[in-house]
C-alpha cells in the first residue's frame, strides 16, 4: 500500500485554546510555566491538562499513571473548545498509554493540531494509522530548545499561524549524503521509537511512497546501526522515496553517526539528506507529517531542502 496524504487540521487564530499534555515523561513546573508564558505571548490561551505536572508514584520516569496520561490526551482531543494539543516533553511512556486511548472517539472528533517529537513519535504514528490525521513533528513547550532558541520558536509559531510561510525547510548546514530529488508523503520521527513500534498491533506495515523523517538522541553509532538494520531486515523501508535526517544529539562523534547513515541508507538508491535541522539538536524546525513533500539534495554541495507541497494546516 502506498502512503496517501492525511487529513490536515485547521491553523490557529489569535485567542485559540490549546491544551498542554504530558503523554510520556514528567516536566518540571518551572519549565512548564516558562513555556506557557511564551504561548500566551503568541496570543494563545493555554490550558494545562489535569495530570500534566504529575509524576508516577513509583516510576519517576513517567508523568503520572498510564491511565491518567491517556485520559488527559483523550479529553483534550475530544473537547470541542480545544483547537490544539501540545506536548510538554517527551522522555518515555507513550508506548505504555497509546493503546488505552479510544481511537474511534478521537477519530470522530476530527483532526486538530498536535505537536511533539522524541517519544511522541509513537503518537504521531498512531494518529496517522488509527485516525488518519496529519501531525507536527515539532518542539515541546517544556524543553530547553523551545525555551531558548529563537529559530525554533519562530518556526513553530509560523507553522501554527501562517503555515504557507514555512513550506520550505532546511538549515544551511544541511547536506546530501546521497544526492537527488524525491517526492513522497512525510512520516517518521525518532528512529529508535519507529523500530520499537514496529511489529506491535496496528503498527505500520508499509511505508511505500513515504519520505522518511528521522532523528534521535543518546544512541551510539553501533546502536543506531542496529536500529536501522532492524528496519531494513523487516522490510520497513522498502519502497520509500527518500530519507531526511535531523539531529543526532549525544549519539557520539558525528563522523561515526554519518558513517552508519551512509552505510545503512546509502544502498537504498534514494536521496538521503543530513542535518536538515529538526529533532533534539540546538534548533528544532517544525516538520509536518502526513503531507506530500519534495526533498531536494543537490549534488556537489549546497543547502538541501524539504518543501511541503501544501501548507501544514488548512
RASUL-V144368 format. One record per residue. RES is the residue in one letter. SS is DSSP state (H for helix, E for strand, - for the rest). PHI is phi in radians with two decimals (none if undefined). D_FIRST is the distance of its C-alpha to the first C-alpha in Angstrom with 2 decimals. Layout:
BEGIN
RES;SS;PHI;D_FIRST + RES;SS;PHI;D_FIRST
END
This chain:
BEGIN
X;-;none;0.00 + X;E;-1.54;3.80 + X;-;-1.08;6.53 + X;-;-2.08;9.00 + X;-;-1.03;12.72 + X;-;-1.75;14.28 + X;E;-1.20;17.64 + X;-;-1.64;20.52 + X;-;-1.37;23.86 + X;-;-1.41;27.21 + X;-;-1.22;29.43 + X;-;-1.56;32.53 + X;-;-2.07;36.04 + X;-;-0.92;39.37 + X;-;1.55;40.29 + X;-;-1.06;36.76 + X;E;-1.58;36.69 + X;E;-2.16;34.47 + X;E;-1.64;34.17 + X;E;-1.94;34.35 + X;E;-2.18;32.91 + X;-;-2.22;32.95 + X;-;-1.30;29.96 + X;-;-2.20;30.77 + X;-;-1.59;34.09 + X;-;-1.28;37.44 + X;-;-2.10;38.61 + X;-;-1.08;42.31 + X;H;-1.06;43.95 + X;H;-1.19;45.44 + X;H;-1.17;42.13 + X;H;-1.01;40.70 + X;H;-1.14;43.70 + X;H;-1.12;43.49 + X;H;-1.15;39.87 + X;H;-1.08;40.82 + X;H;-1.09;43.65 + X;H;-1.09;41.34 + X;H;-1.12;39.18 + X;H;-1.11;42.38 + X;H;-1.15;43.43 + X;-;-1.57;40.37 + X;-;1.14;41.70 + X;-;-1.77;39.10 + X;E;-1.99;40.14 + X;E;-1.37;38.70 + X;E;-2.19;39.01 + X;E;-1.44;38.76 + X;-;-1.07;37.05 + X;-;-0.95;39.58 + X;-;-1.95;38.46 + X;-;-1.16;37.21 + X;-;-1.83;40.35 + X;-;-1.28;40.50 + X;-;-2.25;40.61 + X;-;-0.97;39.87 + X;-;-1.11;43.29 + X;-;-2.12;42.59 + X;-;-1.93;39.50 + X;-;-1.18;40.43 + X;-;-1.48;37.07 + X;-;-1.98;35.59 + X;-;-1.50;36.32 + X;-;1.49;37.62 + X;-;-1.30;36.21 + X;H;-1.01;32.57 + X;H;-1.11;33.43 + X;H;-1.22;35.18 + X;H;-1.16;32.50 + X;H;-1.15;29.89 + X;H;-1.05;32.46 + X;H;-1.05;33.11 + X;H;-1.16;29.53 + X;H;-1.15;28.89 + X;H;-1.14;32.24 + X;H;-1.14;31.80 + X;H;-1.16;28.41 + X;H;-1.54;29.73 + X;-;-1.46;33.01 + X;-;-1.15;33.03 + X;-;-1.46;35.66 + X;-;-1.66;33.41 + X;-;-1.65;31.53 + X;E;-2.68;29.94 + X;E;-2.15;29.50 + X;E;-1.95;30.45 + X;E;-1.53;30.51 + X;-;-1.40;33.87 + X;-;-2.93;32.70 + X;-;-1.73;30.22 + X;-;1.72;31.68 + X;-;-2.67;30.35 + X;-;2.48;29.58 + X;H;-1.09;26.31 + X;H;-1.00;24.85 + X;H;-1.32;27.84 + X;H;-2.00;27.46 + X;H;-1.06;23.80 + X;H;-1.44;23.70 + X;H;-1.53;26.99 + X;-;-1.38;25.61 + X;-;-1.51;25.21 + X;H;-1.21;21.75 + X;H;-1.14;22.30 + X;H;-1.18;25.45 + X;H;-1.22;24.02 + X;H;-1.12;21.18 + X;H;-1.16;23.96 + X;H;-1.26;26.03 + X;-;1.53;23.61 + X;-;-1.24;22.63 + X;-;-2.43;25.37 + X;E;-1.11;26.00 + X;E;-2.36;25.19 + X;E;-2.24;26.44 + X;E;3.01;26.63 + X;-;-2.66;25.62 + X;H;1.08;26.40 + X;H;-1.06;26.00 + X;H;-1.16;24.56 + X;H;-0.89;21.25 + X;H;-1.02;20.60 + X;H;-1.34;21.07 + X;H;-1.00;18.98 + X;H;-1.12;15.97 + X;H;-1.17;17.14 + X;H;-1.08;17.71 + X;H;-1.18;14.22 + X;H;-1.51;12.52 + X;H;-1.74;15.42 + X;H;-2.10;16.87 + X;-;1.38;14.53 + X;E;-1.88;17.34 + X;-;-1.30;17.86 + X;E;-2.35;20.50 + X;E;-2.06;22.95 + X;E;-1.42;23.34 + X;-;-2.61;27.09 + X;-;-1.19;30.52 + X;-;-1.81;31.94 + X;-;-1.25;35.37 + X;-;-1.78;37.21 + X;-;-1.84;36.38 + X;H;-1.09;38.81 + X;H;-1.10;36.53 + X;H;-1.29;36.28 + X;H;-1.29;39.96 + X;H;-2.00;41.30 + X;-;-1.75;39.13 + X;H;-1.13;39.70 + X;H;-1.13;36.75 + X;H;-1.11;34.39 + X;H;-1.06;36.07 + X;H;-1.16;36.02 + X;H;-1.10;32.34 + X;H;-1.20;31.44 + X;H;-1.02;34.12 + X;H;-1.12;33.04 + X;H;-1.08;29.39 + X;H;-1.22;30.59 + X;H;-1.84;33.13 + X;-;-2.38;32.42 + X;H;-1.07;28.79 + X;H;-1.21;29.18 + X;H;-1.45;31.82 + X;H;-2.30;29.54 + X;-;-1.43;26.46 + X;E;-1.91;27.27 + X;E;-2.05;27.40 + X;-;2.60;29.03 + X;-;-1.40;32.35 + X;-;-1.10;34.81 + X;-;-1.30;34.29 + X;-;-1.07;30.69 + X;E;-2.66;30.35 + X;E;-1.59;28.05 + X;E;-1.34;27.51 + X;E;-2.30;25.53 + X;-;-1.28;26.18 + X;E;2.51;23.98 + X;E;-2.18;21.94 + X;E;-2.42;18.25 + X;E;-2.18;16.16 + X;E;3.10;13.19 + X;E;-1.71;12.58 + X;E;-1.19;15.01 + X;E;-2.77;14.46 + X;E;2.23;16.66 + X;E;2.46;20.38 + X;E;-1.24;22.79 + X;H;-1.17;21.33 + X;H;-1.16;23.39 + X;H;-1.30;21.97 + X;H;-1.08;18.35 + X;H;-1.19;19.54 + X;H;-1.18;21.54 + X;H;-1.34;18.74 + X;-;-1.04;16.45 + X;-;1.55;16.78 + X;-;-1.43;18.34 + X;-;-0.97;17.54 + X;-;1.16;14.66 + X;-;-1.34;13.79 + X;-;-1.14;10.58 + X;-;-1.89;8.87 + X;-;-2.62;6.40 + X;-;-2.23;7.64 + X;E;-0.99;6.49 + X;-;1.45;8.64 + X;E;-1.64;10.60 + X;E;-1.76;14.39 + X;E;-1.39;15.59 + X;E;-1.91;18.85 + X;E;-2.40;21.09 + X;E;-2.84;24.73 + X;E;-2.99;26.95 + X;E;-2.50;30.56 + X;-;1.21;32.91 + X;-;-1.92;30.83 + X;-;-1.06;33.01 + X;H;-0.91;31.58 + X;H;-1.18;31.50 + X;H;-1.27;29.51 + X;H;-1.08;27.05 + X;H;-0.99;26.81 + X;H;-1.13;26.01 + X;H;-1.10;23.34 + X;H;-1.18;21.49 + X;H;-1.11;22.17 + X;H;-1.08;20.64 + X;H;-1.08;17.33 + X;H;-1.16;17.53 + X;H;-1.13;18.62 + X;-;-1.53;15.88 + X;-;1.40;13.16 + X;-;-1.17;12.20 + X;-;-1.80;12.80 + X;-;-1.11;11.11 + X;-;1.46;9.89 + X;-;-1.27;11.44 + X;-;-1.71;13.82 + X;E;-3.02;16.83 + X;E;-2.26;18.66 + X;E;-2.00;21.17 + X;E;-1.79;23.86 + X;E;-1.79;26.39 + X;E;-1.57;29.44 + X;E;-2.28;30.26 + X;E;-1.08;33.25 + X;-;1.00;35.49 + X;-;-1.80;33.29 + X;-;1.60;36.28 + X;-;-0.96;37.47 + X;H;-1.13;34.85 + X;H;-1.02;35.64 + X;H;-1.20;34.30 + X;H;-1.10;31.12 + X;H;-1.04;30.59 + X;H;-1.08;31.23 + X;H;-1.17;28.54 + X;H;-1.05;25.95 + X;H;-1.14;26.96 + X;H;-1.21;26.99 + X;H;-1.43;23.69 + X;H;-1.85;21.62 + X;H;-1.11;23.72 + X;H;-1.44;22.46 + X;H;-1.33;18.85 + X;-;1.29;20.14 + X;-;-2.33;18.93 + X;E;-1.08;21.20 + X;E;-2.33;22.38 + X;E;-2.00;24.77 + X;E;-1.97;27.24 + X;-;0.98;29.30 + X;-;-1.19;27.73 + X;-;1.99;29.61 + X;-;-2.50;27.74 + X;-;1.87;27.92 + X;-;-1.49;31.07 + X;-;-1.35;33.17 + X;-;-1.19;36.16 + X;-;-2.28;34.10 + X;-;-2.18;30.87 + X;-;-1.15;29.25 + X;-;-1.62;26.92 + X;E;-1.96;23.30 + X;E;-1.21;21.03 + X;E;-1.93;17.62 + X;-;1.51;14.69 + X;-;-2.19;16.18 + X;E;-1.22;15.80 + X;E;-2.61;18.18 + X;E;-2.12;19.90 + X;E;-1.78;21.18 + X;E;-2.04;24.47 + X;E;-2.14;26.08 + X;-;-1.16;29.18 + X;-;-1.30;30.86 + X;-;1.40;34.43 + X;-;1.63;34.24 + X;-;1.81;34.04 + X;-;-1.14;32.15 + X;-;-1.71;28.37 + X;E;-2.41;26.56 + X;E;-2.06;23.36 + X;E;-2.00;23.49 + X;E;-1.38;21.41 + X;-;-1.47;21.26 + X;-;-2.34;22.08 + X;-;-1.01;24.52 + X;-;-1.02;23.22 + X;-;-2.16;25.04 + X;-;-1.54;25.90
END
